[in-house]
Amino acid sequence: MFRTASVRRNVADNLRRLHAIPAIVADDDILALRDELSFMDSDEMHGYLTEEYSRLGDWGQVIARNLSLELA
């Protein structure tokens, strides 16, 4: 997907700012979520993530639900 660590970090940081995702969420999780939702345009993704976070109340839950991960 992204070639260098600095580009990956930059993309993850941009998504953090855009969607108010806290810094504690790992870059790889954010990028995996972005890939999973890549069929959405930017506005759709923002609306969807806002709704999901409002409903679930936790970014870990939002990511796990959308990536079908088990939470420890």
C-alpha positions as CSV (number, residue, x, y, z in Angstrom):
1,M,0.0,0.0,0.0
2,F,2.3,2.8,1.2
3,R,6.0,2.4,0.6
4,T,7.7,4.1,3.5
5,A,7.1,4.3,7.2
6,S,7.0,8.1,7.0
7,V,4.3,8.1,4.3
8,R,2.3,5.6,6.4
9,R,2.6,7.7,9.5
10,N,1.6,10.9,7.6
11,V,-1.5,9.2,6.2
12,A,-2.4,7.8,9.6
13,D,-1.9,11.2,11.2
14,N,-4.1,12.9,8.6
15,L,-6.9,10.4,9.3
16,R,-6.4,11.0,13.0
17,R,-6.9,14.7,12.5
18,L,-9.8,14.4,10.1
19,H,-11.8,11.8,12.2
20,A,-10.6,12.8,15.7
21,I,-9.0,9.4,16.3
22,P,-6.8,9.5,19.4
23,A,-3.0,9.0,19.1
24,I,-3.2,5.8,21.1
25,V,-4.8,4.0,18.1
26,A,-2.0,2.3,16.1
27,D,-1.1,3.6,12.6
28,D,-1.5,0.1,11.2
29,D,-5.1,-0.2,12.6
30,I,-6.0,3.2,11.1
31,L,-4.6,2.3,7.7
32,A,-6.3,-1.1,7.8
33,L,-9.6,0.6,8.6
34,R,-9.0,3.0,5.7
35,D,-8.3,0.1,3.3
36,E,-11.4,-1.7,4.5
37,L,-13.6,1.4,3.9
38,S,-11.8,2.5,0.7
39,F,-15.0,2.0,-1.3
40,M,-16.4,5.1,0.4
41,D,-15.5,8.6,-0.6
42,S,-14.1,11.0,2.0
43,D,-17.4,12.5,3.1
44,E,-19.1,9.1,3.3
45,M,-16.3,7.7,5.4
46,H,-16.3,10.7,7.7
47,G,-20.1,10.3,8.2
48,Y,-19.9,6.6,8.7
49,L,-17.0,6.8,11.2
50,T,-18.7,9.6,13.1
51,E,-21.9,7.5,13.4
52,E,-20.0,4.4,14.4
53,Y,-18.0,6.2,17.1
54,S,-21.1,7.8,18.4
55,R,-22.8,4.4,18.6
56,L,-19.9,2.4,20.0
57,G,-18.1,5.1,22.0
58,D,-14.7,3.6,21.5
59,W,-12.2,3.7,18.6
60,G,-11.0,0.2,19.4
61,Q,-14.5,-1.1,19.0
62,V,-15.1,0.8,15.8
63,I,-11.9,-0.7,14.3
64,A,-12.5,-4.2,15.6
65,R,-16.1,-4.2,14.3
66,N,-15.0,-3.1,10.8
67,L,-12.0,-5.3,10.6
68,S,-13.7,-8.3,12.3
69,L,-11.1,-8.4,15.0
70,E,-11.4,-10.0,18.4
71,L,-10.8,-7.6,21.3
72,A,-8.5,-8.9,24.0
